[in-house]
């Protein structure tokens, strides 16, 4: 009786070499998607008078970091409140609403990259 075990080393090496790039792309997609989720929910939670603050909320992604922020000067006062106005933390609420979906986004994209 003869047993022969072979492996396809070149193919395995190629598969392993491709993983870092695939993982990086999966992480980039995940970070972008997570940022967009937080942006969407923050806009939903944003108090509206004229709609200017809501429209100013946007997401920028760079080096696997998403930055979600409003671009009007009064947003900090609305979010954190003042001594005359209670806080309305729409950005925090947006993140809290998106938090459970963010984990699923990362898990789905990373699993896909490892296949």
C-alpha positions as CSV (number, residue, x, y, z in Angstrom):
1,X,0.0,0.0,0.0
2,X,1.3,3.4,-0.9
3,X,0.1,6.8,0.4
4,X,1.1,10.0,-1.4
5,X,0.4,13.3,0.1
6,X,1.0,16.3,-2.1
7,X,0.4,20.0,-1.7
8,X,0.1,22.7,-4.2
9,X,2.7,25.0,-2.6
10,X,2.8,27.6,-5.3
11,X,-1.0,27.9,-5.3
12,X,-1.0,28.2,-1.5
13,X,1.7,30.8,-1.5
14,X,-0.3,32.9,-4.0
15,X,-3.4,32.5,-1.9
16,X,-1.5,33.6,1.2
17,X,0.2,36.5,-0.6
18,X,-3.2,37.8,-1.7
19,X,-4.7,38.0,1.7
20,X,-3.1,41.2,3.0
21,X,-4.3,43.2,0.0
22,X,-7.8,41.6,0.3
23,X,-7.9,42.2,4.0
24,X,-6.9,45.9,3.5
25,X,-9.6,46.4,0.9
26,X,-12.1,44.7,3.1
27,X,-11.1,46.9,6.0
28,X,-11.3,50.0,3.8
29,X,-14.8,49.0,2.6
30,X,-15.9,48.4,6.2
31,X,-14.6,51.7,7.5
32,X,-16.3,53.6,4.6
33,X,-19.6,51.7,5.2
34,X,-19.4,52.3,8.9
35,X,-18.9,56.0,8.4
36,X,-21.8,56.2,6.0
37,X,-24.1,54.4,8.5
38,X,-23.1,56.9,11.3
39,X,-23.6,59.8,8.9
40,X,-27.1,58.5,7.9
41,X,-28.2,58.0,11.5
42,X,-26.7,61.3,12.7
43,X,-28.7,63.1,10.0
44,X,-31.8,61.4,11.1
45,X,-31.2,62.5,14.7
46,X,-30.1,66.0,13.9
47,X,-32.5,68.7,15.0
48,X,-33.8,70.7,12.0
49,X,-34.7,74.3,11.7
50,X,-33.4,75.3,8.3
51,X,-31.8,71.9,7.5
52,X,-28.4,73.6,7.0
53,X,-26.7,71.6,9.9
54,X,-28.1,68.3,8.7
55,X,-27.0,68.9,5.2
56,X,-23.5,69.8,6.4
57,X,-22.9,66.4,8.0
58,X,-20.5,64.4,5.9
59,X,-18.0,61.5,6.0
60,X,-14.4,61.6,4.9
61,X,-12.3,58.4,4.8
62,X,-8.5,58.4,4.9
63,X,-6.0,55.7,6.0
64,X,-8.7,53.3,7.3
65,X,-10.2,56.2,9.4
66,X,-13.6,57.6,8.9
67,X,-14.4,61.1,10.1
68,X,-18.0,62.1,10.3
69,X,-18.8,65.7,11.3
70,X,-21.0,68.6,10.6
71,X,-19.4,71.6,9.0
72,X,-21.4,74.5,10.5
73,X,-19.9,76.5,13.3
74,X,-22.9,76.2,15.6
75,X,-23.1,72.4,15.5
76,X,-21.0,72.0,18.7
77,X,-23.4,74.2,20.6
78,X,-26.4,72.2,19.5
79,X,-24.7,68.9,20.2
80,X,-23.1,69.8,23.6
81,X,-25.6,72.4,24.6
82,X,-25.0,75.8,26.3
83,X,-26.1,77.3,29.6
84,X,-29.2,78.5,27.8
85,X,-29.9,75.4,25.7
86,X,-29.9,71.7,26.6
87,X,-27.6,69.3,24.7
88,X,-29.0,67.5,21.7
89,X,-26.2,64.9,21.0
90,X,-27.3,63.9,17.5
91,X,-23.8,62.6,16.5
92,X,-23.6,60.4,19.6
93,X,-27.1,59.1,19.0
94,X,-26.3,58.4,15.4
95,X,-23.3,56.4,16.4
96,X,-25.3,54.5,19.0
97,X,-28.0,53.6,16.4
98,X,-25.3,52.4,13.9
99,X,-23.2,50.5,16.4
100,X,-24.8,47.1,16.0
101,X,-24.8,47.3,12.2
102,X,-21.1,48.3,12.2
103,X,-20.0,45.1,13.8
104,X,-21.9,43.1,11.2
105,X,-20.4,45.1,8.3
106,X,-16.8,44.4,9.5
107,X,-17.6,40.7,10.1
108,X,-19.2,40.2,6.7
109,X,-16.3,42.0,4.8
110,X,-13.5,40.3,6.7
111,X,-15.0,36.8,6.3
112,X,-15.4,37.5,2.6
113,X,-11.7,38.5,2.3
114,X,-10.6,35.3,4.0
115,X,-12.4,33.0,1.6
